Amino acid sequence: MHSLEAARALIAGACHPLPPERVPLEQALGRVLRESVAAREDFPAFDRSAFDGYALCAADTPGLLRVVAEIPAGLAPTIELSAGECARIFTGAQLPTGTDAVAMQEDCRREGDTASIPAIARWQGIRRRGEDAAAGTVLLHRGIRLGAVEASLLAQLGHTTPLVGTAPRIFHVVTGSELVPPDETPEPGKIRDSNTTLIAGLAAAFGASITARRAGDDLPTLLAALGSEPDFGWDVLLISGGASVGDYDFGARALGELGFSIQFSQVNLRPGKPLIFATRGRQLAFVIPGNPLSHFVCWHVAIRAALEMLTTGETALPVFTVVADSALPGNPRETWWPARLSIAEGRAVAVPLKWRSSGDMTAIGDADLLLRIPTAIAAGGLVEALRIS
């Protein structure tokens, strides 16, 4: 049986980063940026008003100034103000020539074409050209995963076809004659399939494309499901269930029939001990123990490493140290325990969640951490945590 560290090393050694590609911005979410992106121009691109008010020369304040123009956002002003003049201006509008400050509307009193302006300092109320970023400043660095904020910044920069890692193609086959689709009412002895939905949601965070199939609990049916996709139409094969050594566990045999080489077939992991990893050329395959909590843990501590390597070239687990809110028992296998991050007395603490078995999905409904428990942990002790959301 392999340690988790040894298993992850085998995964890392078998993975080859996928080549980059340029895609439209709307297809880039979840992908890893494979180039650094710099501002093409100053941000802001011009001096502009921070709020509604009056654009003027600070040297003219305090005083009564003549209002000679109105400047809305989106139009470049064509006027140049002289001494004693000001212009009504709105949030985000470009400052006209001859002005170096904006007085806030609430601080001024206007009567007809004149406005009483209090004393203000030069550059007050102005967002200066280039104050956010000068042209040439790198704003997004190679290697980050693009979320909503990063994509929004790319849009602001006009970088609409970023170079990103190719989205991994995942082929997911769920075994189990007891499974029915989620929208069906299970007959006696049947249960709803949750693993298809779980894997699809987890894969979405990597921008992966996923194809899913269901199969029964016999080798011919499983091989037929696996043969329904072209052999090289995917990068990662995931088989849910069939990882153990029972009479109906055909995962390893099916991989052998397809020409895969088994790299490991057990991990010192709880839950998730029967996890299988295999390779065929550059293609990767995992047979995941069928219970949902095993799926969840195996994804985050092992399968996620493969996807990170494919998309970034890195496999390190982003763990940090946190205080355990309560005691946790030890186990001969390294346990990854679902927990919730909380703040108590100004410090971060991990609140372990109750789970009764690897089939207990209710344990992860409130989880945003997995705690690594190599041995028993006392209440108040330090524990490694993996952020999962």
Protein Blocks (a to p, Z undefined) as FASTA:
>chain_A
ZZfklmmmmmmmmpccdddddddfklmgopacfbdcddfbdcdfbdcdfbdcddddfklp
gcddddfbdcdehiacfbdcdehiacdddehiacdehiabdcdfklpccehjbccddddd
ehihiacehklpcghiafbdghiacdfklmmmmmmnopabccdddddddddddedjkbcc
fkbccdehiacdfklmmmmmmmmmnopacddddddfbfklmmmmmmmpcfklcfbdcdee
hilmcfklcklmmmmmnopacfbfcdcddehklpccddehjbccddddfbfklmmmmmmm
mmmmmmmmmmnopabdcddddddfbdcdddfbdcddddddddeehiacddddddfbfklm
klmmmgcbdcddfbccdehiacddddfZZ
